[in-house]
Amino acid sequence: MLIRNARGWPLSGEADGDVELADVPVIDVRIGGGRITESAPGLRAVANEEEIDAGGCALLPGLHDHHVHLRALAAAQASVQVGPEQVRTAAELRSRLRSHDASRPAGAWLRCVGYHESVAGPLDRWALDRMLPGSDRPVRVQHRTGALWVMNSAALARLGLDVDGVADVAAADGAAAGAAGDESGVERDAGGRVTGRLWRMDRWLADRLPARSTDLTGALAEMSARAAALGVTGFTDATPGAGEGDVAAFAAAVADGTIAQRLVCMAPADVADIPVVSVAPGSAPGRFSLGPVKILLDDDTLPSLDDLADQVRQAHAVRRPVAVHCVTRVQLVLTLAALDVAGRLPGDRIEHGAVIPAEMVPVLCGLTVVSQPHFVAERGAQYATDVAPEDLPDLWRLRTLIDGGVAVAAGSDAPFGGADPWHVMRAATSRPADLGPGETVDPATAIRLFLGEHTAPGVPRLVAPGYPADLVLLRCPPWEAVRSLVSELASELASDLVAATFVGGDQVYSRYSG
Ligand SMILES: [Zn+2]
């Protein structure tokens, strides 16, 4: 395939900073065997070569979402949103639950996501029961952080967690029996009653909720298609605790084309790499790979320094870097100490880096911070009230990290943040006055947050020979794409600028063909 008259961007190396966007040269780009084989002006077409005329528009490396939770995203896109912006008050929550209760088949679960206390305070089973009086609909509501599920009484009964209003886990049915150790996340009130609040019990829930694998396949395919239309050519799934089965299922979804993008899957150190046999005709091998070992930290259950250092060593022993979830000061301090004890491996990452004190920026050099700049825009109002005032200046740093020589990349963290990378970029270019306006970056830098290597997010990819042909062709030249990121006009939204998306040379989205 030959893509003609494209402005390949960003340019390589230092040249980039010196060249005005208007002077980015127009080139032809040849693709073969899943890679870019040539890029130069005036290439001659060979026999039977497919040609696309880019008309002077920008051709970028495809966007890689460096931190996302694909199954949860696919499920969320098929779920009821019950958080701000869609739902803001208890009355709105009640009416949304009632309308979905009325429209769903009897007995089907109602899966709700995105909840935050600003809507109707802390939820529990009784609050949910009051919203659907007289209904036996099982309802589960996920908190926006992903750490908590709240069940109504009908849902608890289905799960065998509450037979007659009083908790008696030992007496619950077979599903729960013998697995009491897994139930430490089941919250109880002072009287020992199950409140309906289940903390970090996704794995436990997944084993007990009705399997809907065909639904999930459809939802994953839809999720993949939406992302392709936004120019996304790769994902790094950062879901903690992925088992062999999860990894194999992802590998299969990539191999059969359910997921059209390249996929890097984080998994524990004892999960072995799955050799992917491509079953879809023409789909390239190498689109699936095992990523870093995800380590989740929680302030309430922090491991000892020795324990964490051991986890890092175990990952490094199988030549896998770590990706440590750090959203608080203490988590970051502990992680950096553990990396000191265990040593670092290229590719070690800090996920989120939500709070980074200025004095720690130099220590982060050599690591990659995978940030969510859009959380400031999506959650700014709550940060102002929920975050300790002394942490506010250290919240979601961007500019100071980049200026300090720290490799930074971005991930949507969808469904816990919005999935559109162009919104993430836009958020990176503007911050509210009370939340570190000095941490913004220019639009070109914001775009580059998604242009890093799949396995080394801090290393830029280019539109140049040898690179995989994961590409996004825009409908405009580079300078207009950059302008659209800072434009106030909704009609100029950058996510509307994608003309075509290619993964390994295969066209996975075209604006002009269905
Ligand atoms: Zn995440």
Boltz pocket constraint, residues with backbone or C-beta under 6 A from the ligand:
constraints:
  - pocket:
      binder: B
      contacts: [[A, 67], [A, 68], [A, 69], [A, 238], [A, 413], [A, 416]]
      max_distance: 6.0
